[in-house]
């Protein structure tokens, strides 16, 4: 009896790792990538000039979109909340409700999602194009550490800038809420801000800051990982930018759920 011949397609299928194997290999690559980041972040020399440049780029790229979104969110949230509070005669609680909602959840989440779309895609596409055009390989040949210069600086910049943008979003959202309240009621700006900040605690500021730092790190590390490891030419650059946005947004939602559950333990 003749032995069955193994076709090349079958050989490739045998050699190809399974889905779970690929998943674990990817997780291991991510672990090594994050470990290398922390190693490079704390070992001199430090690329301060590049870090501040990336901070400026991230803030500048996101400022207009975040301002518009935060302002509209403040108006819409206030307008939608007033009828429900009016049914119970509690419209005086509206400034406090807006302040707590913006600072605790809306500002960090909005900032993270917008930055994931705007900054994450930009980082993924930028590093992806440098990878496929062999600029990163050229940096390695010229005795430059591309990981420290390209990855570490961008992740640190995102981790620093996103918390600042978060509080900026909260402030712009409060201005939008103030505009809506002023159009409906005779309330001064001083009384509005006093009422909105009265119920905010130190824990609220801490929770918002911690979430923003985590979101910033997630956006930076995901965008850099996808771009730094991209391949297949221009097609790989597009896939890296798209994967950076989708993955970062997905992780931000998961981190939001976990952080809400964690900080709720301290409020009970």
Secondary structure by P-SEA (a helix, b strand, c coil): cccccccaaaaaaaacccaaaaaaaaaaaaaaaaaaaaaaaaccccaaaaaaaaaaaaaaacaaaaaaaaaaaaaaaaaaaaaaaaaaccccaaaaaaaaaaaccaaaaaaaaaaaaaaaaaaaaaaaaaaaaaaaaaaaaacccccccccaaaaaaaaacaaaaaaaaaaaaaaaaaaaaaacccccaaaaaaaaaccccaaaaaaaaaaaaaaaaaaaaaaaaaaaaccccaaaaaaaaaaaaaaaaaaaaaaaaaaaaaaaaaac
